[in-house]
Amino acid sequence: PHLERLLSRKASDLRRSVISLLLTQPDGAALNSARRLLESHDPQPRLAGLEMLSHMVKRDRAAGPCRTVAAAYHDRRGPVAGKEAWLVDSLLPQAPAQTRA
């Protein structure tokens, strides 16, 4: 959680480094970090959580649970825009953005 707080900042080098560190955790711990980040009211931590899920899916690390977390995030938040929408779309390719709006 201490590292996760740094993700509210926009400095790209810092964000990449913190996300990389969080992804070195075992799958369950990394997934829990992503879940906590997705609960934020600030968009920067939410984006970091989605980025973590995306990295994990691409590396076949708990891909099913990652997609489940992304789907729950979408269901809870409703339509999202910008980079959030792009990341959600990449995690849930079976449902195009137009049908989820």
N, C-alpha and C positions, 0 to 999 in steps of 0.2 A: 503493500500500500504506500510506502514512502516514495518509491520510485514512480508509482502511478500518479502521484500528485504533480510531478514535474511535467506530465503530459498536457496540462492545461496551458502550457506555454507554446508559442508558435515557432520557436527556433528549430529549424528543420534538423540540424545536426544533433541537437539534444534529443529531439523526438526519436530520430532513427536509432540513436544509441540506447535510449531507454527501452524502446520497443524490442531491440535486439537482445538486451539483457533479460527482459521479461520472457522472451521466447526461449531462453536457455533453461527455463524451469521445466520440470516434468509436465506432460500433457495436461493433467488435471489442474495443476497449479496455474499454468498459463491460461487455461480455459477460464478458471475462476478470476484471474486478473482481467481478462477481456470482459467477463460478465460485469465486474465492478465498474470498469470504465464505461460500459454501455449504459449504466444507471445514472451517469452524470448529467447535470443540467447544462453543462458547458459543452459546446460542440467539439472542441479539440480532443478531450478524452474519449468521447464517443467515436470519433474518427480513428483514434488510436486503437480502440477496442475492435473496430471493424477491420482495421489493417492487420491486427494480430490474428483474427479469425481467418482472414484471407491468406496470410502467410502459412498458417497451420494447415489449411485445406490444400494449398499448393504443394506442401511437403507431406501430404497424407498423414498428418498427425491429428488423430481424433476428428477426422473430417465430418463424420456423421453428427457427433455432438456439436461441432462448430456450426454446421448448417442449422441444427435445431435451435441453437442460441440466436443465430441471425434471424431465423423465422420468427422467434418469439419477440425479438427486438422490433422487427417490422410490424408485427401484429400490435404491439404495445404502442409504438410511436406513430403508426399510420404512415401516410405518404412522406417520403423524405426527398430532398433535392440535392443537387450538386454532387460532391464527392461521396457523401453518405449514400445517395441513390446508386451511384456507380458501384460502390463496394457491396451494397446489399445485392444488387443485380449479379455481381460476380460470384456471390455466395449462393444465390438461389436462381440459377440459370433457367430452371424449368418454369419460372413465372416472370415474363417480361414486365418491365416497369409500368407500361401502359395499363396492364390488367390489374396491377396492384394499387393504382392511384385511387 
